[in-house]
Amino acid sequence: MVPPDEREALLEQAKNNPQTAIPRLQSLLQQHSASPILLNWLTIAYQSAGDLAMAESLANENCSRNPSYLFARLNGLKAQKRRAG
């Protein structure tokens, strides 16, 4: 997966430079498709990029795949709250 020394930088990139982070995260997810962390970070990147529909879709997918993963559930709840207004 992502080496420990690169994890923080990749998460910061997802938040602050999503256009760069999204292709990298998509590539990593192709190699590690079961990773709830990578899917969560991709959700964050799409949120940061302003693509809330894609972020919501990914959050819901992560919740479905990983119902006990807290951050997936939190992102799913955030998406529901945004949709509700």
Secondary structure per residue as TSV (DSSP state, phi and psi in degrees):
chain	resnum	aa	ss	phi	psi
A	1	M	-	360.0	-142.4
A	2	V	-	-88.2	127.1
A	3	P	-	-57.7	144.3
A	4	P	H	-52.6	-37.5
A	5	D	H	-73.1	-11.4
A	6	E	H	-103.7	-10.2
A	7	R	H	-61.8	-49.2
A	8	E	H	-62.0	-40.8
A	9	A	H	-64.7	-39.4
A	10	L	H	-67.8	-40.3
A	11	L	H	-64.2	-43.0
A	12	E	H	-62.9	-37.7
A	13	Q	H	-64.7	-39.1
A	14	A	H	-61.0	-35.9
A	15	K	H	-80.3	-41.1
A	16	N	H	-107.2	-18.1
A	17	N	-	-144.1	63.0
A	18	P	H	-62.5	-29.8
A	19	Q	H	-63.4	-30.3
A	20	T	H	-82.5	-38.0
A	21	A	H	-71.8	-36.6
A	22	I	H	-57.7	-50.9
A	23	P	H	-62.6	-36.9
A	24	R	H	-65.5	-44.5
A	25	L	H	-65.8	-39.2
A	26	Q	H	-61.7	-41.8
A	27	S	H	-63.9	-44.1
A	28	L	H	-63.4	-37.5
A	29	L	H	-68.3	-28.7
A	30	Q	H	-65.2	-32.2
A	31	Q	H	-85.3	-28.8
A	32	H	-	-133.6	64.6
A	33	S	T	-65.4	-18.9
A	34	A	T	-90.8	5.5
A	35	S	-	-81.9	110.4
A	36	P	H	-67.5	-28.8
A	37	I	H	-66.6	-47.8
A	38	L	H	-63.0	-40.2
A	39	L	H	-65.3	-36.9
A	40	N	H	-65.0	-44.1
A	41	W	H	-66.0	-34.7
A	42	L	H	-66.4	-38.4
A	43	T	H	-58.9	-46.0
A	44	I	H	-61.5	-41.8
A	45	A	H	-62.2	-43.7
A	46	Y	H	-67.0	-36.3
A	47	Q	H	-60.9	-46.1
A	48	S	H	-64.6	-31.9
A	49	A	H	-79.5	-9.1
A	50	G	T	88.0	6.7
A	51	D	-	-91.7	77.7
A	52	L	H	-70.0	-29.4
A	53	A	H	-65.3	-44.4
A	54	M	H	-67.9	-40.0
A	55	A	H	-60.4	-43.0
A	56	E	H	-64.8	-42.1
A	57	S	H	-60.5	-45.1
A	58	L	H	-67.0	-39.1
A	59	A	H	-62.4	-43.2
A	60	N	H	-64.9	-40.2
A	61	E	H	-61.6	-43.9
A	62	N	H	-65.2	-39.6
A	63	C	H	-62.3	-41.3
A	64	S	H	-66.5	-43.6
A	65	R	H	-73.4	-35.8
A	66	N	-	-133.3	67.7
A	67	P	T	-62.7	-20.3
A	68	S	T	-94.8	-1.4
A	69	Y	-	-82.1	111.4
A	70	L	H	-56.8	-44.7
A	71	F	H	-68.1	-30.8
A	72	A	H	-65.7	-43.0
A	73	R	H	-64.7	-41.3
A	74	L	H	-63.3	-43.8
A	75	N	H	-64.8	-36.3
A	76	G	H	-63.6	-41.6
A	77	L	H	-66.7	-39.4
A	78	K	H	-61.2	-42.3
A	79	A	H	-63.4	-42.5
A	80	Q	H	-63.1	-40.8
A	81	K	H	-64.4	-43.5
A	82	R	H	-61.0	-42.3
A	83	R	H	-65.7	-36.4
A	84	A	H	-72.4	-19.1
A	85	G	-	106.8	360.0
